[in-house]
């Protein structure tokens, strides 16, 4: 067998885990495992945050549409025509004569 085939065969058999330098190899394998677990945990947390952001954006759009609808209703209620109509239902009408200015003179 050629040297590259033998090296590949030794790696597949796991001889690098029981050789003289196995302690160094095990340390590196544990380091890679911890690093992989950290990456997996991080990606799951990011996915959760992305989903939460999507939900909050949806709620924001709903609240914005409610705000706009409420604001337009308020503007309609504040119009002079709607106020005079509601007052007419109660028997009050808009005066046909303009108001007069009253001046008060104070003498010392």
Residue frames relative to the residue before (quaternion, step in Angstrom):
aa qw qx qy qz dx dy dz
X 1.0000 0.0000 0.0000 0.0000 0.00 0.00 0.00
X 0.4808 -0.6564 0.4941 0.3065 3.54 -1.13 0.66
X 0.6828 -0.5144 0.3382 0.3934 3.53 -1.27 0.42
X 0.6638 0.4995 -0.3177 0.4572 3.62 0.94 -0.82
X 0.6404 0.5059 -0.3303 0.4741 3.58 1.03 -0.73
X 0.6462 0.5173 -0.3148 0.4644 3.56 1.00 -0.82
X 0.6441 0.5144 -0.3171 0.4690 3.60 0.99 -0.84
X 0.6578 0.4984 -0.3041 0.4759 3.57 0.93 -0.88
X 0.6419 0.5241 -0.3116 0.4650 3.57 1.01 -0.84
X 0.6564 0.5054 -0.3045 0.4700 3.61 1.00 -0.85
X 0.6360 0.5143 -0.3311 0.4704 3.59 1.04 -0.73
X 0.6683 0.4940 -0.3022 0.4669 3.59 0.94 -0.85
X 0.6612 0.4875 -0.3052 0.4817 3.60 1.08 -0.65
X 0.4377 -0.7136 0.4426 0.3214 3.59 1.19 -0.46
X 0.2761 0.7901 -0.5081 0.2034 3.58 1.11 0.50
X 0.5934 0.5807 -0.3705 0.4164 3.60 1.13 -0.53
X 0.6368 0.5307 -0.3302 0.4514 3.59 1.24 -0.29
X 0.7640 0.3350 -0.1910 0.5174 3.59 1.19 -0.40
X 0.4486 0.6907 -0.4531 0.3411 3.62 1.26 0.13
X 0.7330 -0.4037 0.3134 0.4488 3.54 -1.35 -0.13
X 0.7357 0.3903 -0.2175 0.5090 3.57 1.04 -0.77
X 0.2741 0.8103 -0.4855 0.1806 3.60 1.20 0.39
X 0.5952 0.5825 -0.3717 0.4102 3.59 1.05 -0.72
X 0.6564 0.4968 -0.2996 0.4823 3.56 0.96 -0.84
X 0.6579 0.5088 -0.3037 0.4649 3.59 0.97 -0.84
X 0.6509 0.5105 -0.3185 0.4630 3.59 0.96 -0.86
X 0.6292 0.5370 -0.3309 0.4542 3.58 0.98 -0.79
X 0.6689 0.4902 -0.2910 0.4770 3.55 0.97 -0.88
X 0.6406 0.5194 -0.3214 0.4654 3.61 1.01 -0.79
X 0.6544 0.4929 -0.3136 0.4801 3.59 0.96 -0.83
X 0.6214 0.5361 -0.3343 0.4634 3.58 1.01 -0.78
X 0.6726 0.4873 -0.2953 0.4722 3.61 0.89 -0.92
X 0.6358 0.5304 -0.3268 0.4556 3.60 1.03 -0.77
X 0.6582 0.4928 -0.3032 0.4816 3.58 0.93 -0.91
X 0.6452 0.5222 -0.3141 0.4609 3.56 0.98 -0.83
X 0.6509 0.5050 -0.3112 0.4738 3.60 0.98 -0.83
X 0.6506 0.5075 -0.3204 0.4653 3.61 0.97 -0.81
X 0.6342 0.5197 -0.3286 0.4688 3.59 1.02 -0.76
X 0.6541 0.5084 -0.3155 0.4627 3.57 0.95 -0.82
X 0.6483 0.5112 -0.3182 0.4661 3.60 0.96 -0.82
X 0.6573 0.5040 -0.3076 0.4683 3.58 0.92 -0.92
X 0.6526 0.5221 -0.3076 0.4548 3.56 0.94 -0.89
X 0.6749 0.4891 -0.3069 0.4594 3.59 0.89 -0.87
X 0.6323 0.5170 -0.3393 0.4666 3.62 1.05 -0.68
X 0.6527 0.5026 -0.3172 0.4699 3.58 0.97 -0.79
X 0.6355 0.5173 -0.3291 0.4693 3.59 1.01 -0.75
X 0.6342 0.5278 -0.3296 0.4588 3.59 0.98 -0.81
X 0.6460 0.5145 -0.3179 0.4658 3.59 0.97 -0.85
X 0.6696 0.4968 -0.3022 0.4620 3.58 0.95 -0.86
X 0.6313 0.5239 -0.3334 0.4646 3.58 1.02 -0.76
X 0.6516 0.5011 -0.3153 0.4743 3.59 0.99 -0.81
X 0.6493 0.5075 -0.3194 0.4678 3.59 0.98 -0.80
X 0.6310 0.5233 -0.3298 0.4683 3.59 1.01 -0.76
X 0.6413 0.5180 -0.3248 0.4636 3.59 0.99 -0.80
X 0.6520 0.5010 -0.3153 0.4737 3.60 0.96 -0.83
X 0.6724 0.4951 -0.3015 0.4602 3.60 0.91 -0.88
X 0.6252 0.5228 -0.3390 0.4699 3.60 1.06 -0.68
X 0.6364 0.5204 -0.3249 0.4675 3.57 1.02 -0.78
X 0.6525 0.4989 -0.3083 0.4799 3.59 0.96 -0.87
X 0.6286 0.5416 -0.3330 0.4479 3.58 1.01 -0.80
X 0.6563 0.4981 -0.3133 0.4723 3.59 0.95 -0.84
X 0.6403 0.5191 -0.3274 0.4619 3.61 1.01 -0.79
X 0.6742 0.4858 -0.2966 0.4707 3.58 0.90 -0.91
X 0.6225 0.5368 -0.3377 0.4586 3.57 1.05 -0.72
X 0.6730 0.4805 -0.3074 0.4708 3.59 0.91 -0.85
X 0.6234 0.5184 -0.3412 0.4756 3.62 1.06 -0.69
X 0.6347 0.5356 -0.3218 0.4547 3.57 1.01 -0.83
X 0.6721 0.4910 -0.3006 0.4656 3.58 0.88 -0.94
X 0.6503 0.5115 -0.3177 0.4632 3.60 0.97 -0.85
X 0.6683 0.4930 -0.2974 0.4711 3.59 0.92 -0.88
X 0.6453 0.5202 -0.3199 0.4590 3.57 0.98 -0.80
X 0.6653 0.4838 -0.3160 0.4727 3.61 0.94 -0.79
X 0.6161 0.5286 -0.3451 0.4712 3.61 1.06 -0.69
X 0.6483 0.5150 -0.3120 0.4660 3.57 0.97 -0.85
X 0.6441 0.5159 -0.3242 0.4625 3.58 0.95 -0.81
X 0.6418 0.5108 -0.3237 0.4716 3.60 1.02 -0.75
X 0.6723 0.4954 -0.3005 0.4608 3.58 0.98 -0.82
X 0.6888 0.4849 -0.2824 0.4589 3.60 1.08 -0.61
X 0.4856 0.6593 -0.4477 0.3593 3.60 1.21 -0.13
X 0.5927 -0.6066 0.4045 0.3423 3.56 -1.07 0.81
X 0.6441 0.5378 -0.3372 0.4269 3.61 0.94 -0.78
X 0.6809 0.4670 -0.3090 0.4720 3.61 0.93 -0.79
X 0.6287 0.5224 -0.3416 0.4639 3.60 1.05 -0.69
X 0.6773 0.4766 -0.3063 0.4694 3.61 0.88 -0.89
X 0.6198 0.5348 -0.3499 0.4554 3.61 1.06 -0.62
X 0.6724 0.4809 -0.3012 0.4753 3.62 0.94 -0.83
X 0.6492 0.4968 -0.3237 0.4764 3.58 1.05 -0.70
X 0.6123 0.5461 -0.3491 0.4528 3.61 1.08 -0.65
X 0.6116 0.5445 -0.3447 0.4590 3.59 1.09 -0.64
X 0.7095 0.4259 -0.2492 0.5031 3.59 1.14 -0.59
X 0.6025 -0.5939 0.3481 0.4038 3.54 1.26 0.00
X 0.5868 0.5451 -0.3841 0.4594 3.62 1.19 0.21
X 0.1081 -0.8023 0.5861 0.0334 3.55 -0.97 0.89
X 0.5680 -0.5737 0.4613 0.3680 3.54 -1.25 0.39
X 0.4919 -0.6773 0.4665 0.2857 3.55 -0.92 0.94
X 0.3917 -0.7249 0.5211 0.2224 3.56 -1.06 0.82
X 0.6885 0.4137 -0.2729 0.5294 3.59 1.20 -0.47
X 0.4684 -0.6854 0.4704 0.2993 3.56 -0.89 0.83
X 0.5636 -0.6081 0.4262 0.3620 3.60 -1.07 0.54
X 0.3417 -0.7219 0.5639 0.2100 3.56 -1.22 0.56
X 0.4448 -0.6913 0.5078 0.2577 3.50 -1.07 0.77
X 0.2017 -0.7692 0.5986 0.0960 3.55 -0.86 0.99
X 0.1357 -0.7902 0.5950 0.0556 3.52 -0.78 1.07
X 0.1616 -0.7775 0.6035 0.0717 3.54 -0.89 0.96
X 0.1689 -0.7814 0.5956 0.0782 3.55 -0.76 1.09
X 0.1847 -0.7808 0.5916 0.0798 3.53 -0.81 1.04
X 0.1512 -0.7816 0.6024 0.0581 3.58 -0.82 1.08
X 0.2326 -0.7805 0.5655 0.1302 3.54 -0.96 0.88
